[in-house]
Amino acid sequence: MTDSAQTLPVPEAVGKLYDRLTLSAMNDGAFNPNVHIGYWDTPDSEASIEEAMDRLTDVFIDRMRVGDSSHVLDLGCGVGGPGLRVVARTGARVTGISISEEQIKTANRLAAEAGVADRAVFQHGDAMKLPFADETFDAVMALESLCHMPDRQQVLTEVCRVLVPGGRLVLTDVFERFPRKEVRHPGIDKFCNGLMSTMADVDDYVALLHRSGLRLRGIVDVTEQTTLRTGQELAKLATVEDRPAALDESNFHFPEDDFQPSDLAGVDDFGCLLVTAERP
Ligand SMILES: C[S@@+](CC[C@H](N)C(=O)[O-])C[C@H]1O[C@@H](n2cnc3c(N)ncnc32)[C@H](O)[C@@H]1O
């Protein structure tokens, strides 16, 4: 199934969704600056969800190959957790962009509180039409954001335009693993409808990158390290006594009528790709 056969997300509506989720996370008190899945290197890793979320950002940092003279674009930056970690760990300057105004307010507040407002700047904008000049960035990171964008081709073409030659793109994206089921698992439909997302087609990914002008450096199925394990860990949290608080801290506490992470627990065809590419 390609993007065109799925209901395409509308950026303004995605922005409102994340405004709502951001405000409700703030009201709940517990707050996690990462809005993404975790990464566990090995099946026997005992990392907590919070540690595994930071580990995913570190996996991106290793692949981007940036240092203190670099300028990184965080495409779909959430409330700034990953971008601020890049600043802290590499010294790079980060510009983040999100379609959610509330996320941007929060991300800039967190940057100021961390004393790095001069190194990390977050702004409202649409990844479909990036408000940056050609060849502005040494690297682009996109943690779990392309699934919300209505046209992956257009976004990747924009990414190529704003990267310097030799600059790297690292992203994670969701896809349905082989063998494709005739009828999708209902949890995947709930995810796509509830979180305004589409599933990528892994067979198309290399062509998408190439048509955008990007050279593929690596494409890996990291489902076991990420989505599948995140689902297992959340299912464990759901059994602890203070369930809402535990889930709040993990940042996976959605309003009751919405999609719930448990809808995807154990669904091993809900896959995650880790892609590295560069502008030649
Ligand atoms: C699952 S969150 C990931 C946030 C962040 N990357 C992280 O890992 O914490 C998806 C992000 O993509 C952003 N996003 C979705 N569609 C967008 C668009 N068209 N333009 C810019 N940002 C977008 C959302 O606003 C949100 O910040």
PDBQT file of the ligand as one rigid body, heavy atoms in Angstrom, charges set to zero:
ROOT
HETATM    1  C1  LIG A 301       6.207  11.620  17.086  1.00  0.00    +0.000 C 
HETATM    2  S1  LIG A 301       6.606  13.334  17.162  1.00  0.00    +0.000 S 
HETATM    3  C2  LIG A 301       8.384  13.241  17.230  1.00  0.00    +0.000 C 
HETATM    4  C3  LIG A 301       8.970  14.460  17.878  1.00  0.00    +0.000 C 
HETATM    5  C4  LIG A 301      10.488  14.445  18.018  1.00  0.00    +0.000 C 
HETATM    6  N1  LIG A 301      11.145  14.141  16.770  1.00  0.00    +0.000 N 
HETATM    7  C5  LIG A 301      10.932  13.484  19.080  1.00  0.00    +0.000 C 
HETATM    8  O1  LIG A 301      11.488  12.446  18.717  1.00  0.00    +0.000 OA
HETATM    9  O2  LIG A 301      10.749  13.773  20.264  1.00  0.00    +0.000 OA
HETATM   10  C6  LIG A 301       6.304  13.911  15.478  1.00  0.00    +0.000 C 
HETATM   11  C7  LIG A 301       6.731  15.346  15.237  1.00  0.00    +0.000 C 
HETATM   12  O3  LIG A 301       6.607  15.646  13.829  1.00  0.00    +0.000 OA
HETATM   13  C8  LIG A 301       6.083  16.968  13.707  1.00  0.00    +0.000 C 
HETATM   14  N2  LIG A 301       5.466  17.144  12.392  1.00  0.00    +0.000 N 
HETATM   15  C9  LIG A 301       4.511  16.380  11.819  1.00  0.00    +0.000 A 
HETATM   16  N3  LIG A 301       4.180  16.867  10.606  1.00  0.00    +0.000 NA
HETATM   17  C10 LIG A 301       4.951  17.959  10.398  1.00  0.00    +0.000 A 
HETATM   18  C11 LIG A 301       5.096  18.878   9.323  1.00  0.00    +0.000 A 
HETATM   19  N4  LIG A 301       4.363  18.787   8.207  1.00  0.00    +0.000 N 
HETATM   20  N5  LIG A 301       6.014  19.865   9.452  1.00  0.00    +0.000 NA
HETATM   21  C12 LIG A 301       6.758  19.978  10.574  1.00  0.00    +0.000 A 
HETATM   22  N6  LIG A 301       6.659  19.144  11.628  1.00  0.00    +0.000 NA
HETATM   23  C13 LIG A 301       5.776  18.141  11.544  1.00  0.00    +0.000 A 
HETATM   24  C14 LIG A 301       5.097  17.050  14.844  1.00  0.00    +0.000 C 
HETATM   25  O4  LIG A 301       4.700  18.367  15.080  1.00  0.00    +0.000 OA
HETATM   26  C15 LIG A 301       5.910  16.408  15.956  1.00  0.00    +0.000 C 
HETATM   27  O5  LIG A 301       6.781  17.358  16.499  1.00  0.00    +0.000 OA
ENDROOT
TORSDOF 0
